[in-house]
């Protein structure tokens, strides 16, 4: 048990003693049940690991898509023949630089 955990437990005990008569018994019992269900859901096997992997996978996919879009934009702008998509990207880029100057 760490000192931080012991300190938190001490604060919990202090609050229980100080606020013992503030809640009716049925309300306190209902809160304990809800907290217990919440903790049980969060501590299930695979829940935490699955959430972390999903988060990592989403970030990786967005990073890969961003890099691909940058490469596509660079290749389209570097092409000799005009492309409608390259023109749109250039116009968006020009509009974005105008907005940055306005904000300053």
One Martini backbone bead per residue (centre of mass of N, CA, C, O) as a GRO file, in nm:
protein
  104
    1UNK     BB    1   0.095   0.037   0.024
    2UNK     BB    2   0.066   0.355  -0.030
    3UNK     BB    3   0.073   0.672   0.090
    4UNK     BB    4  -0.155   0.780  -0.091
    5UNK     BB    5  -0.363   0.562  -0.021
    6UNK     BB    6  -0.365   0.616   0.284
    7UNK     BB    7  -0.455   0.911   0.263
    8UNK     BB    8  -0.722   0.852   0.118
    9UNK     BB    9  -0.836   0.672   0.342
   10UNK     BB   10  -0.830   0.893   0.560
   11UNK     BB   11  -1.027   1.084   0.416
   12UNK     BB   12  -1.262   0.890   0.400
   13UNK     BB   13  -1.299   0.855   0.706
   14UNK     BB   14  -1.347   1.152   0.771
   15UNK     BB   15  -1.600   1.184   0.593
   16UNK     BB   16  -1.771   0.965   0.729
   17UNK     BB   17  -1.776   1.099   1.009
   18UNK     BB   18  -1.878   1.391   0.924
   19UNK     BB   19  -2.120   1.257   0.709
   20UNK     BB   20  -2.309   1.034   0.843
   21UNK     BB   21  -2.603   1.216   0.865
   22UNK     BB   22  -2.676   1.328   0.564
   23UNK     BB   23  -2.775   1.048   0.465
   24UNK     BB   24  -2.984   0.835   0.384
   25UNK     BB   25  -2.976   0.497   0.379
   26UNK     BB   26  -3.098   0.443   0.090
   27UNK     BB   27  -2.910   0.634  -0.063
   28UNK     BB   28  -2.639   0.512   0.018
   29UNK     BB   29  -2.700   0.228  -0.094
   30UNK     BB   30  -2.746   0.316  -0.389
   31UNK     BB   31  -2.463   0.434  -0.429
   32UNK     BB   32  -2.304   0.175  -0.371
   33UNK     BB   33  -2.423   0.012  -0.605
   34UNK     BB   34  -2.335   0.197  -0.838
   35UNK     BB   35  -2.033   0.192  -0.776
   36UNK     BB   36  -2.002  -0.114  -0.797
   37UNK     BB   37  -2.090  -0.140  -1.093
   38UNK     BB   38  -1.879   0.049  -1.212
   39UNK     BB   39  -1.629  -0.104  -1.114
   40UNK     BB   40  -1.696  -0.375  -1.249
   41UNK     BB   41  -1.691  -0.271  -1.543
   42UNK     BB   42  -1.386  -0.154  -1.530
   43UNK     BB   43  -1.248  -0.447  -1.421
   44UNK     BB   44  -1.274  -0.604  -1.654
   45UNK     BB   45  -1.163  -0.815  -1.868
   46UNK     BB   46  -1.048  -0.621  -2.154
   47UNK     BB   47  -1.154  -0.334  -2.122
   48UNK     BB   48  -0.887  -0.174  -2.098
   49UNK     BB   49  -0.734  -0.300  -2.337
   50UNK     BB   50  -0.945  -0.240  -2.560
   51UNK     BB   51  -0.946   0.070  -2.528
   52UNK     BB   52  -0.646   0.116  -2.589
   53UNK     BB   53  -0.639  -0.012  -2.871
   54UNK     BB   54  -0.854   0.164  -3.001
   55UNK     BB   55  -0.710   0.430  -2.959
   56UNK     BB   56  -0.448   0.356  -3.111
   57UNK     BB   57  -0.580   0.284  -3.382
   58UNK     BB   58  -0.713   0.557  -3.443
   59UNK     BB   59  -0.454   0.726  -3.441
   60UNK     BB   60  -0.309   0.568  -3.664
   61UNK     BB   61  -0.513   0.613  -3.889
   62UNK     BB   62  -0.506   0.925  -3.888
   63UNK     BB   63  -0.205   0.950  -3.945
   64UNK     BB   64  -0.201   0.799  -4.216
   65UNK     BB   65  -0.409   0.981  -4.362
   66UNK     BB   66  -0.251   1.243  -4.335
   67UNK     BB   67  -0.001   1.156  -4.491
   68UNK     BB   68  -0.147   1.081  -4.757
   69UNK     BB   69  -0.261   1.365  -4.811
   70UNK     BB   70   0.007   1.511  -4.829
   71UNK     BB   71   0.126   1.347  -5.060
   72UNK     BB   72  -0.100   1.402  -5.263
   73UNK     BB   73  -0.067   1.711  -5.267
   74UNK     BB   74   0.225   1.718  -5.360
   75UNK     BB   75   0.189   1.556  -5.624
   76UNK     BB   76  -0.028   1.742  -5.752
   77UNK     BB   77   0.142   2.009  -5.746
   78UNK     BB   78   0.393   1.873  -5.911
   79UNK     BB   79   0.237   1.851  -6.150
   80UNK     BB   80   0.210   1.962  -6.475
   81UNK     BB   81  -0.079   1.903  -6.482
   82UNK     BB   82  -0.382   2.009  -6.431
   83UNK     BB   83  -0.590   1.978  -6.137
   84UNK     BB   84  -0.879   1.998  -5.969
   85UNK     BB   85  -0.773   1.904  -5.694
   86UNK     BB   86  -0.526   2.091  -5.682
   87UNK     BB   87  -0.690   2.352  -5.696
   88UNK     BB   88  -0.849   2.307  -5.435
   89UNK     BB   89  -0.610   2.284  -5.244
   90UNK     BB   90  -0.492   2.564  -5.310
   91UNK     BB   91  -0.744   2.728  -5.223
   92UNK     BB   92  -0.747   2.632  -4.930
   93UNK     BB   93  -0.464   2.727  -4.862
   94UNK     BB   94  -0.515   3.026  -4.925
   95UNK     BB   95  -0.751   3.065  -4.726
   96UNK     BB   96  -0.591   2.984  -4.470
   97UNK     BB   97  -0.380   3.216  -4.485
   98UNK     BB   98  -0.590   3.446  -4.461
   99UNK     BB   99  -0.694   3.373  -4.177
  100UNK     BB  100  -0.425   3.404  -4.023
  101UNK     BB  101  -0.394   3.712  -4.085
  102UNK     BB  102  -0.655   3.804  -3.944
  103UNK     BB  103  -0.590   3.696  -3.650
  104UNK     BB  104  -0.333   3.888  -3.611
   0.00000   0.00000   0.00000
